[in-house]
Amino acid sequence: MNDQPTRAGAREVLVQTLGNEARLRHLAWIEKNRKEVEEASDGKIGYVYVPDTGRHGQNELVRQFRAQFNKAGLIVDERFNSGGQIPDRFIEMLGRKIINYWGVRDGPDWNWPEVANSGPKAMLVNGWSGSGGDCFPFYFQKAGLGPVIGTRTWGGLIGMTGAPSLIDGGSVTVPTFGIYSTKGQWIIEGHGVDPDITVVDDPSLMAKGKDPQLERAIAEVLKELKKSPPPEVKKPKYPLRAGR
């Protein structure tokens, strides 16, 4: 490198290029989806993508949810979710309801919990959503947070833990726990979670840049917003507390 077109006084700089652009393409896909939701809903609906239910997925859920919790509605996309941990805390965050408001003298009022969204929601799933990615939509349905849209999930909820290490650095894994319902029935493993609304991603439409599953989710949340718009809560007049 040099500030003039000559070798004299130039210095060498080693540039380490990307070995794989999959991560960049994935981020571009997420941003494309977010913009599509933003434009199609006139900014009313937020879009949150959750790649897994491990540490990365937890970070992404918190980061994206905190940036969009004040939207009128939300779409949670967990297509291709690779799992990780049991996502009960994910549901606790998404299911938070506004309990009260705080009237502030010198600024805008707050709702409480501060980070909460009481609007309509929908979740997107596909056959690549597995393990914790199976559990997430199952909990979403059980919590009544909104419709699950897409195709049936992978169906793998037998887990393993406490695998002993071997002397050569390898390990042995043994299935140690599986999921059954509150009615005493084995569920999900080998079948997956059925969506409430089945939408197949038509390859001919996807080749044209369309996303039928996302488009249906937008339509469903907008329909719910039209049916039950978020209530406008106005701050009451300040009471006169003189002499108390």
Secondary structure, 3 states (H helix, E strand, C coil): CCCCCCCCCCCCCCCCCCCCCHHHHHHHHHHHHHHHHHHHCCCCEEEEECCCCCHHHHHHHHHHHHHHCCCCEEEEECCCCCCCCCCHHHHHHHCCCCCEEECCCCCCCEEECCCCCCCCEEEEECCCCCCHHHHHHHHHHHCCCCCEEECCCCCCCEEECCCCECCCCCECCCEEEECECCCCCECCCCCCCCCCEECCCCHHHHCCCCCHHHHHHHHHHHHHHHHCCCCCCCCCCCCCCCCC
